[in-house]
Amino acid sequence: MLRYRLTIEYDGGPFVGWQRQAEGASVQGALEDAIEKLSSERVTVTGAGRTDAGVHALGQVAHFDLEKNFEAGKVRDALNHYLRPAPIVVLDSEAVDSEFHARFSARSRHYLFRILNRRSPPALEDGRVWHVTHRLDPEAMHAAAQFLVGQHDFTTFRAAECQAQSPVKTLDTLDVSAHADEIHIEASARSFLHHQIRSFAGSLKLVGEGKWQPKDLKNALEARDRSACGPVSPPEGLYLVRVDYSGG
């Protein structure tokens, strides 16, 4: 039995999310189908993060086990062949120790949320950004975001269906910056609650519009009440950028 680690890029638009479900195409299901075509083995692929429908990945990490041994480069190339035309690409494949676990071995996860902040709608980036027409203030958004950094009870920014045992998480960084006509929200932590970053983005938009002051975000956090959260952003601006592990 050999364990393989994959680094994966995908467009989440056509999928019900990462996780295999009873109905609808999933990223996990597409990968498992491709692995079966390569190896004639039905396996379970475990991902580092269970991205929602419409959420993209630039560096999702996953692992699976095979009875048959294949050269890692062949696994990458064969899976890319069998995945077509699904918008999923295996960027890298490597054989790893059986102790490696894509989810539980992760030390940090890094996400990017892209807001296209202009009057005109996206042509090339449709489905890959959140289009906001009203001018936003990224400096006010960044100042507000700093109230969320550190260890907190994030009940306000947690989806009702979140399955995490505790709402307490440690947010390592939450930065907001302007890039031409885009505003980027970058978040890093060991783990996140369900809809946590999309909840951040929706509330930070209120700050950017001037409807909230930065301290209003702090008050929302301290309320520990889901009703204190701003509107949750749509998923298409969110990307899982990278997952870090000890030893690289």
Secondary structure, 3 states (H helix, E strand, C coil): CEEEEEEEEECCCCCCECCCCCCCCCHHHHHHHHHHHHHCCCCCCEECCCCECCCEEEEEEEEEEECCCCCHHHHHHHHHHHHCCCCEEEEEEEEECCCCCCCCCEEEEEEEEEEEECCCCCCCCCCCCEEECCCCCHHHHHHHHHHHCEEEECHHHCCCCCCCCCCEEEEEEEEEEEECCEEEEEEEECCCCCCHHHHHHHHHHHHHHCCCCHHHHHHHHHHCCHHHCCCCCCHHHEEEEEEEECCC
